[in-house]
């Protein structure tokens, strides 16, 4: 039977698992958000104002830091408000807006990391032609293409979710998740278009960036095995922060997918810990990037010097 109802809000059930720890969680998330905002903003300002940093690698980093601010802002203000509130509901409009922001953040993050791996591939494998290939115009085109294509794709994706007739309004997370909203649909046939478009979106927004990353690093590894120690040092110093960021983001996304789509592996995990895992890629990645890119270069250089 179709019991579709026109809901005006969604209830975020994940906050019930926090209980008496809500004030401690509020303090931690506030400090974390301030740190994320300050660190990313500082690096964006430095890159924009320092002319010597107007190079492809730093421009891609600037795009990455802007995206981290964008993604964390989609989560933290609402998270902090709900933590100290007794009513854990959000309007449907805000819920769909949060879904759009979080999904575009994730897609842009991966695409940006893919473009950065391609940039490192050109810098290491074609150092003499690098400045000719990676021109400022090309950098601008790549960054704009990442943002605009992701936004357009997710607008279509979200419009398919908005049209669904829902038979419930309980979301088992502390933020709105597109997959969990689609699961509330009354009719399985209504979900068919969403599933088809979702598979196409995965192919475009995830498969292509992952292929670019694997291709770039295979080529870099091939060159390093045939090159001098100096070339290996350069590859190590430039690729280590990128690989660390990529692995951290992939780990966070993997945890989110496991929690949302596969229930059995999470049955023995405490509810509060499940909540922490679900927000890992939105909390840790925006803070991890400024740290690994802003402060790791000196450490890597020191390690190279000791090793060689």
C-alpha positions as CSV (number, residue, x, y, z in Angstrom):
1,X,0.0,0.0,0.0
2,X,1.3,3.5,-0.9
3,X,1.3,5.6,2.3
4,X,3.1,8.6,0.8
5,X,3.0,11.7,2.9
6,X,4.1,15.3,2.1
7,X,6.8,15.7,4.8
8,X,8.0,19.2,5.7
9,X,11.0,18.0,7.7
10,X,13.3,15.0,8.3
11,X,14.3,13.7,11.7
12,X,18.0,12.9,12.2
13,X,18.0,9.8,14.4
14,X,21.8,9.7,14.8
15,X,21.7,12.4,17.5
16,X,19.8,10.0,19.8
17,X,23.0,7.9,20.1
18,X,25.0,10.8,21.5
19,X,23.0,11.2,24.7
20,X,24.7,13.0,27.6
21,X,27.9,13.4,25.6
22,X,26.3,16.1,23.4
23,X,28.0,19.1,25.2
24,X,31.5,17.4,25.0
25,X,30.8,16.7,21.3
26,X,29.7,20.3,20.8
27,X,33.0,21.6,22.3
28,X,35.1,19.2,20.2
29,X,33.3,20.0,16.9
30,X,33.4,23.7,17.6
31,X,37.2,23.6,18.1
32,X,37.6,21.4,15.1
33,X,35.5,23.7,12.8
34,X,37.4,26.8,14.0
35,X,40.7,25.0,13.3
36,X,39.5,23.8,9.8
37,X,38.3,27.3,8.9
38,X,41.5,29.1,10.2
39,X,43.9,26.6,8.6
40,X,42.3,26.5,5.2
41,X,41.6,30.2,5.0
42,X,45.2,31.0,5.9
43,X,46.6,28.8,3.2
44,X,44.1,30.2,0.6
45,X,45.2,33.8,1.5
46,X,48.9,32.9,1.3
47,X,48.5,31.2,-2.1
48,X,46.4,34.1,-3.5
49,X,48.7,36.9,-2.2
50,X,52.1,35.4,-2.8
51,X,52.9,35.7,-6.5
52,X,55.7,33.1,-6.3
53,X,53.0,30.5,-5.5
54,X,51.0,31.2,-8.6
55,X,52.0,27.9,-10.0
56,X,49.7,24.9,-11.1
57,X,50.4,22.8,-8.1
58,X,49.5,25.6,-5.6
59,X,46.5,26.7,-7.7
60,X,45.1,23.1,-7.5
61,X,45.8,23.2,-3.8
62,X,43.9,26.4,-3.5
63,X,40.9,24.8,-5.1
64,X,41.3,21.9,-2.7
65,X,41.3,24.1,0.3
66,X,38.3,26.1,-0.9
67,X,36.4,22.8,-1.4
68,X,37.4,21.7,2.1
69,X,35.9,24.9,3.5
70,X,32.8,24.4,1.4
71,X,32.3,20.8,2.6
72,X,32.9,21.4,6.3
73,X,30.5,24.4,6.3
74,X,27.9,22.1,4.9
75,X,28.2,19.9,8.0
76,X,29.5,21.8,11.0
77,X,27.0,24.7,11.6
78,X,24.0,22.3,11.5
79,X,25.8,19.7,13.5
80,X,26.7,22.1,16.3
81,X,23.1,23.5,16.4
82,X,21.6,20.0,16.6
83,X,24.0,18.8,19.3
84,X,22.7,21.4,21.8
85,X,19.1,21.2,20.6
86,X,16.4,18.8,21.9
87,X,14.7,18.8,18.5
88,X,16.8,16.9,15.9
89,X,14.8,17.8,12.8
90,X,15.7,19.7,9.6
91,X,13.4,21.2,7.0
92,X,13.2,19.3,3.7
93,X,14.6,22.3,1.8
94,X,17.7,22.4,4.1
95,X,18.1,18.6,4.0
96,X,18.2,18.6,0.2
97,X,20.6,21.5,0.2
98,X,22.9,19.7,2.6
99,X,22.8,16.6,0.4
100,X,23.7,18.7,-2.6
101,X,26.7,20.4,-0.8
102,X,28.0,17.2,0.7
103,X,27.9,15.2,-2.5
104,X,29.4,18.0,-4.6
105,X,32.2,18.3,-1.9
106,X,33.0,14.6,-2.2
107,X,33.0,14.6,-6.0
108,X,35.1,17.8,-6.3
109,X,37.6,16.5,-3.7
110,X,38.2,13.3,-5.6
111,X,38.3,15.0,-9.0
112,X,40.7,17.7,-7.6
113,X,43.0,14.9,-6.3
114,X,42.9,13.2,-9.7
115,X,43.9,16.4,-11.5
116,X,46.7,16.9,-9.0
117,X,48.0,13.4,-9.7
118,X,48.0,14.2,-13.4
119,X,49.9,17.4,-12.7
120,X,52.5,15.5,-10.7
121,X,52.8,13.0,-13.5
122,X,53.6,15.8,-16.0
123,X,56.0,17.5,-13.6
124,X,58.0,14.3,-13.0
125,X,57.8,12.5,-16.4
126,X,58.0,15.6,-18.6
127,X,59.9,18.2,-16.7
128,X,61.1,20.1,-19.7
129,X,57.7,20.3,-21.4
130,X,55.8,20.9,-18.1
131,X,55.4,24.7,-18.3
132,X,54.3,24.4,-22.0
133,X,51.7,21.7,-21.3
134,X,50.4,23.0,-17.9
135,X,49.7,26.6,-18.8
136,X,47.7,29.0,-16.5
137,X,44.8,28.8,-19.0
138,X,44.8,25.0,-18.8
139,X,44.9,25.1,-15.0
140,X,41.9,27.5,-15.0
141,X,40.0,25.3,-17.4
142,X,40.6,22.1,-15.4
143,X,39.5,23.7,-12.1
144,X,36.4,25.3,-13.7
145,X,35.5,22.0,-15.4
146,X,35.8,20.1,-12.1
147,X,33.4,22.5,-10.2
148,X,30.9,23.2,-13.0
149,X,30.5,19.6,-14.2
150,X,30.1,18.4,-10.6
151,X,27.5,21.0,-9.8
152,X,25.5,20.3,-12.9
153,X,25.6,16.5,-12.4
154,X,24.5,16.8,-8.8
155,X,21.7,19.2,-9.6
156,X,20.2,16.5,-11.9
157,X,20.9,13.9,-9.3
158,X,19.1,15.9,-6.5
159,X,16.1,16.7,-8.8
160,X,15.5,13.0,-9.1
161,X,15.5,12.6,-5.4
162,X,13.2,15.5,-4.8
163,X,10.5,14.1,-7.1
164,X,10.2,10.8,-5.0
165,X,7.1,10.1,-2.9
166,X,8.4,9.3,0.6
167,X,6.8,7.0,3.2
168,X,9.0,8.1,6.1
169,X,11.2,10.9,7.3
170,X,13.7,9.2,9.7
171,X,17.3,9.4,8.6
172,X,19.8,7.2,10.5
173,X,22.6,9.7,10.5
174,X,23.5,13.1,12.0
175,X,23.3,14.7,8.5
176,X,21.1,14.2,5.4
177,X,22.3,11.4,3.1
178,X,20.9,11.0,-0.4
179,X,21.0,7.2,-0.3
180,X,19.0,7.1,3.0
181,X,16.4,9.5,1.6
182,X,16.0,7.4,-1.5
183,X,15.5,4.4,0.7
184,X,12.4,6.1,2.1
185,X,10.7,6.1,-1.3
186,X,7.3,4.3,-1.3
187,X,7.7,2.7,-4.6
188,X,10.6,0.7,-5.8
189,X,9.8,1.6,-9.4
190,X,10.3,5.3,-8.6
191,X,13.8,4.5,-7.5
192,X,14.8,2.9,-10.8
193,X,15.7,6.1,-12.5
194,X,17.7,7.2,-9.5
195,X,19.6,4.0,-9.5
196,X,20.4,4.2,-13.2
197,X,21.5,7.8,-13.0
198,X,23.5,7.0,-9.8
199,X,25.4,4.3,-11.7
200,X,26.2,6.7,-14.5
201,X,27.3,9.3,-12.0
202,X,29.6,6.8,-10.3
203,X,31.2,6.0,-13.7
204,X,31.7,9.7,-14.5
205,X,32.6,11.2,-11.2
206,X,34.5,8.4,-9.5
207,X,35.7,5.9,-12.1
208,X,37.3,8.5,-14.4
209,X,39.2,10.2,-11.5
210,X,40.3,6.9,-10.1
211,X,41.6,5.8,-13.5
212,X,43.5,9.1,-13.8
213,X,45.1,8.6,-10.4
214,X,46.1,5.0,-11.1
215,X,47.5,5.9,-14.6
216,X,49.5,8.8,-13.2
217,X,51.1,6.9,-10.4
218,X,51.9,3.9,-12.6
219,X,53.7,6.2,-15.0
220,X,55.5,8.0,-12.1
221,X,56.6,4.7,-10.5
222,X,57.9,3.5,-13.9
223,X,60.0,6.6,-14.4
224,X,61.3,6.5,-10.8
225,X,62.6,3.0,-11.2
226,X,64.6,4.1,-14.2
227,X,65.8,7.4,-13.0
228,X,68.4,9.0,-10.7
229,X,68.2,9.4,-7.0
230,X,67.5,13.1,-7.5
231,X,64.4,12.3,-9.5
232,X,63.2,9.8,-6.9
233,X,63.7,12.5,-4.2
234,X,61.5,14.9,-6.2
235,X,58.8,12.3,-6.8
236,X,58.8,11.3,-3.1
237,X,58.6,14.9,-1.8
238,X,55.8,15.9,-4.2
239,X,53.7,12.7,-4.2
240,X,53.8,11.8,-0.5
241,X,51.4,14.5,0.7
242,X,49.0,13.8,-2.2
243,X,49.0,10.1,-1.6
244,X,48.4,10.7,2.1
245,X,45.4,13.0,1.4
246,X,44.0,10.5,-1.2
247,X,44.2,7.5,1.2
248,X,42.7,9.5,4.0
249,X,39.8,10.6,1.9
250,X,39.3,7.1,0.4
251,X,39.3,5.6,3.9
252,X,36.6,8.1,5.0
253,X,34.4,7.5,2.0
254,X,34.8,3.7,2.4
255,X,33.6,4.0,6.0
256,X,30.6,6.0,4.9
257,X,29.6,3.6,2.2
258,X,30.0,0.6,4.5
259,X,27.8,2.2,7.2
260,X,25.1,3.4,4.8
261,X,24.7,0.4,2.5
262,X,25.9,-2.6,4.4
263,X,24.2,-3.0,7.8
264,X,25.6,-6.3,9.1
265,X,29.3,-5.3,9.5
266,X,28.1,-2.4,11.8
267,X,25.9,-4.4,14.1
268,X,28.6,-4.9,16.8
269,X,29.9,-1.3,16.5
270,X,28.7,1.1,19.3
271,X,26.2,3.7,17.9
272,X,28.4,6.7,18.9
273,X,31.4,5.2,17.1
274,X,29.2,4.6,14.0
275,X,28.3,8.3,14.1
276,X,31.9,9.3,14.3
277,X,32.8,7.0,11.3
278,X,29.9,8.5,9.3
279,X,31.3,12.0,9.5
280,X,35.0,11.1,9.3
281,X,35.5,12.2,5.6
282,X,33.8,15.5,6.4
283,X,35.6,16.2,9.6
284,X,39.1,14.8,9.2
285,X,39.8,15.5,5.5
286,X,39.4,19.3,5.7
287,X,41.8,19.4,8.6
288,X,44.2,16.8,7.3
289,X,44.9,18.6,4.0
290,X,46.2,21.9,5.5
291,X,48.4,19.9,7.9
292,X,49.8,17.5,5.3
293,X,50.4,20.1,2.6
294,X,51.3,23.0,4.9
295,X,53.7,21.4,7.3
296,X,54.8,18.1,5.8
297,X,57.3,19.4,3.2
298,X,59.9,20.2,5.8
299,X,59.5,16.8,7.5
300,X,59.7,15.0,4.1
301,X,62.8,16.9,3.1
302,X,64.4,16.0,6.5
303,X,63.6,12.3,6.0
304,X,65.1,12.3,2.5
305,X,68.3,13.9,3.8
306,X,68.6,11.3,6.5
307,X,67.8,8.3,4.2
308,X,70.2,9.4,1.4
